[in-house]
Structures are given as structure tokens and as C-alpha cells.
């Protein structure tokens, strides 16, 4: 079982969109996938059409009230399961701060799943912040996938996350957290800026950049409001095709 955190401390980079649609494409290819929503905004939860019952989120797991297996719910897609989030998860950082091991709560909670190997891939959707929930996700992950939007401040945000990962991954967890790669998102074919940003990232970290680039797409933006990944909402759209291509590249790199 591989645990991959989809992370960027900057918001609006396509992080949750990538997590949902990569999970759906992996399941479509026959992988047993668990998506864990660690973001109190719970956009991955609503984006998969899930409604959280009282006490049914990741919060109860991190508080030690329930085991993670008890919080796993099915989705509309075969082979894709979810541990949902809720707004109350935001308050848990205060509890973490008083803990002797504030960075290891999620890592410990995932250990039974690692031992039982019920899933091939676990994807962690992370908050757009530098708090303890992000740190827990990075400490629990084997690999990190960084979505990066094709916009002016992309490189500035990238330098920050690349600097952050060794501190929150290797130092706090006691183990290295390897970067699987960088996925460029929100590419606008109508502007020269998008192409310039991609070229800048390729020049700085060519070994990390995925070849697939996710375009801006109205259908991609619409899909979460219907509680569906793009592969279910509009299977033949350019967004669905792009994420399927990325999924293949993702699996190839994962097995390398």
C-alpha cells in the first residue's frame, strides 16, 4: 500500500480536483483506492457526493475515539472509498498542539491499513495551510504529489513547498518523504503566461515535472457541484482525458 499526500500550502491550485479525479481514474484502472479528506473545508468529501453523518469524519479517528476502518464509506465508484472530513476538524489542531507526538496521529491511525493491505493506494487531500493537519499528512505519506497552477506566482509557491517538505516530512516524522512529482494544472491555451510558467518549472526541476498538463476547463469546475469526478460527470471531456493520461503516468512513476 502506498500513501500519497497531494499537497501545496497555496490554495486554488487544483489540489482537491486532482485528488478526486486521480482517485477516480485509479479506481477505473482497477486499483483499490482510499481517499482521506484531511481538509476541514471538506471539498473532497462533497466533491464525491458524500454526506457526513454525526461523528463520521476523520476527526473521530484523530481524537482516538474511533478506528479509521469504522469511518470508511463507499462512493458511487467501484473500488473507491472515502474517509470524509467536516468543518469541526479545524479545531483539532488545538488538541494536537498539546499532544506529545502532534505530527504522528494520522500516521499511527493508518498503520492497521498498512498491515492489512486492503488498499493499493491511499490519497490524502490536504489543507492549503502550514498547520498540524498538513504536517500529519506529510508525516504519514510515503510520497508527495504537488499540483501547481500555471500562474505568475507558481514558482514562488513551489520554492516554499520544496523547502517545507524536508522540514515537515523528514525532520518531524523521522523518515524521508519523497516527492513523486509536480503536476501543472489550470493551463490556459489562450495565454503565453501558462506556457512560460511550465517552461520555468521545467527549467528549474525537470526531473520532477509530469509530462501531462491539466487544462482549465468549465466541465472540470462544474463536476464537484454534482458530487462527481470528471470521469463520471463528463467522461469524454478534455479534463477527463487529461486526468486519465496523468493517471497512467502516475502509475508508471509509482512503479519505477
C-alpha positions in Angstrom: 0.0 0.0 0.0 1.3 3.4 -1.0 0.2 6.6 0.8 0.4 9.7 -1.3 -0.2 13.2 0.1 -1.5 15.7 -2.5 -0.1 18.9 -1.1 0.6 22.6 -1.7 0.4 25.2 1.0 -1.1 27.6 -1.5 -4.9 27.4 -2.2 -6.6 27.4 -5.5 -4.0 25.2 -7.3 -6.3 22.4 -8.2 -5.2 20.2 -5.3 -8.7 18.7 -4.4 -9.7 18.5 -8.1 -6.5 16.5 -8.7 -7.1 14.2 -5.7 -10.7 13.4 -6.6 -10.0 12.8 -10.3 -6.8 10.9 -9.8 -8.6 8.7 -7.3 -11.4 8.1 -9.8 -9.0 7.2 -12.6 -7.0 4.9 -10.4 -10.2 3.1 -9.4 -11.2 3.0 -13.1 -8.0 1.1 -13.8 -8.8 -1.5 -11.2 -6.8 -0.1 -8.2 -8.3 -0.3 -4.7 -8.2 3.3 -3.7 -9.0 5.1 -0.4 -9.2 8.9 -0.4 -8.8 10.5 3.0 -10.0 14.1 3.3 -7.8 15.9 5.8 -9.0 19.4 4.9 -11.7 20.9 7.2 -13.2 22.6 4.2 -14.2 19.0 3.2 -14.3 19.8 -0.6 -13.1 16.3 -1.5 -15.9 14.9 0.6 -18.6 17.0 -1.1 -16.9 16.5 -4.5 -17.6 12.8 -4.2 -21.2 13.4 -3.2 -20.7 12.2 0.4 -22.8 13.4 3.3 -21.1 13.1 6.7 -23.2 11.6 9.5 -22.6 12.9 13.0 -19.2 11.6 14.2 -18.5 10.1 10.8 -15.4 12.0 9.8 -11.7 11.8 10.2 -12.0 13.9 13.3 -13.1 11.0 15.5 -10.1 9.0 14.2 -7.6 11.6 15.1 -9.1 12.1 18.5 -8.7 8.4 19.1 -12.4 7.8 19.5 -12.8 5.5 16.5 -10.6 3.4 14.3 -10.1 4.5 10.8 -11.8 1.5 9.3 -15.0 2.5 11.1 -15.0 5.8 9.2 -14.6 4.5 5.7 -17.6 4.9 3.5 -18.2 3.8 -0.1 -18.7 6.2 -3.0 -20.6 5.9 -6.3 -17.5 4.5 -7.9 -16.5 0.8 -7.5 -13.1 0.4 -5.7 -13.0 4.0 -4.5 -13.7 4.5 -0.8 -13.6 7.7 1.3 -12.8 8.8 4.9 -14.8 12.1 4.9 -13.9 15.4 6.6 -16.0 18.1 8.3 -15.6 21.7 9.4 -15.1 20.6 13.0 -11.8 19.0 12.1 -10.2 22.5 12.1 -10.5 22.6 15.9 -8.4 19.5 16.3 -5.1 21.4 15.8 -5.5 22.8 19.4 -5.7 19.2 20.7 -2.7 18.2 18.6 -0.6 21.0 20.0 -1.0 19.6 23.5 0.0 16.1 22.4 3.4 14.5 22.9 3.5 13.5 19.3 1.4 16.0 17.4 2.8 15.1 14.0 2.2 11.3 14.2 -1.6 11.0 14.8 -2.6 10.2 11.2 0.5 8.0 10.7 -0.5 5.9 13.6 -4.1 5.7 12.5 -3.1 4.4 9.1 -0.9 1.6 10.4 -3.7 -1.0 10.6 -4.5 -0.3 6.9 -0.8 -0.8 6.0 -0.7 -4.1 7.8 -4.0 -5.4 6.3 -3.2 -4.2 2.8 -6.9 -3.7 1.8 -6.0 -0.8 -0.5 -3.4 -0.4 -3.2 -3.2 3.4 -2.9 -4.3 5.9 -0.2 -4.6 9.5 -1.3 -4.5 12.3 1.3 -6.2 15.5 0.3 -4.5 18.2 2.5 -5.4 21.7 3.7 -4.0 24.8 2.0 -2.1 25.8 5.1 1.1 25.0 7.0 -0.6 23.7 10.2 -0.6 20.4 12.0 -3.1 18.8 9.7 -0.8 19.3 6.8 2.2 18.1 8.9 0.3 15.0 9.9 -0.5 14.2 6.2 3.2 14.7 5.2 4.4 12.6 8.1 2.0 9.8 7.2 2.8 9.8 3.5 5.3 7.8 1.5 5.3 10.2 -1.4 4.1 13.7 -2.1 2.4 14.9 -5.3 2.5 18.7 -5.8 -0.2 20.3 -8.0 1.0 23.7 -9.3 -1.2 26.2 -11.2 0.1 27.8 -14.4 0.1 31.3 -13.0 2.5 34.1 -12.2 3.3 33.2 -8.5 3.7 29.4 -9.2 7.5 29.3 -8.8 7.3 31.3 -5.6 4.8 28.8 -4.2 6.9 25.9 -5.4 10.0 27.1 -3.7 8.1 27.3 -0.4 6.7 23.8 -0.6 10.0 22.3 -1.7 11.6 24.0 1.3 8.8 22.9 3.6 8.7 19.2 2.8 12.1 18.2 4.3 11.2 20.0 7.5 7.7 18.5 7.9 8.5 15.2 6.3 12.0 14.1 7.2 12.6 16.1 10.3 9.2 15.7 12.1 8.4 12.1 11.1 11.9 10.7 11.3 11.8 9.5 7.8 12.2 10.9 4.3 9.1 11.9 2.3 10.0 11.7 -1.4 8.4 14.0 -3.9 6.7 11.9 -6.6 6.3 14.8 -8.9 4.8 18.1 -9.9 1.6 18.3 -11.9 0.9 21.5 -13.7 -2.8 22.5 -13.6 -5.1 25.2 -14.9 -3.2 25.5 -18.2 -4.8 28.2 -20.3 -4.0 27.7 -24.0 -5.1 31.2 -24.8 -2.2 32.8 -22.9 1.5 32.9 -23.3 1.9 33.0 -19.5 0.8 29.5 -19.0 3.4 28.2 -21.4 6.1 30.4 -19.8 5.3 29.1 -16.3 5.5 25.5 -17.5 8.9 26.2 -19.1 10.2 27.9 -15.9 9.2 24.9 -13.8 10.8 22.5 -16.4 14.0 24.6 -16.3 14.2 24.5 -12.5 13.1 20.9 -11.7 12.8 18.9 -14.9 13.1 15.6 -13.1 10.0 16.3 -11.1 7.7 17.6 -13.7 5.0 15.3 -15.1 4.5 15.4 -18.9 0.7 15.6 -18.5 -0.7 19.1 -18.1 -4.2 19.7 -16.8 -6.1 22.4 -18.8 -8.5 24.9 -17.5 -12.0 23.5 -18.1 -15.5 24.6 -17.3 -16.6 20.9 -17.1 -13.8 20.2 -14.5 -15.1 23.2 -12.5 -18.7 22.0 -12.7 -18.2 18.4 -11.7 -17.7 18.9 -7.9 -21.1 20.7 -7.6 -22.7 17.5 -8.9 -20.8 15.3 -6.5 -18.9 13.5 -9.2 -15.4 13.2 -10.6 -15.0 14.4 -14.1 -14.8 10.8 -15.4 -18.3 10.3 -14.2 -19.7 13.8 -14.9 -18.3 14.1 -18.5 -16.2 11.0 -19.4 -15.2 12.3 -22.9 -14.3 15.8 -21.9 -10.8 17.2 -22.2 -10.5 17.2 -18.4 -11.4 13.5 -18.1 -9.0 12.6 -20.9 -6.2 14.6 -19.3 -6.6 13.0 -15.9 -6.7 9.6 -17.4 -3.4 10.3 -19.2 -2.0 11.6 -15.9 -3.1 8.5 -14.1 -1.2 6.3 -16.4 1.9 8.5 -16.0 1.4 8.5 -12.2 1.3 4.7 -12.1 4.4 4.4 -14.2 6.3 6.7 -12.0 5.0 5.0 -8.9 6.2 1.6 -10.0 9.6 2.9 -11.2 
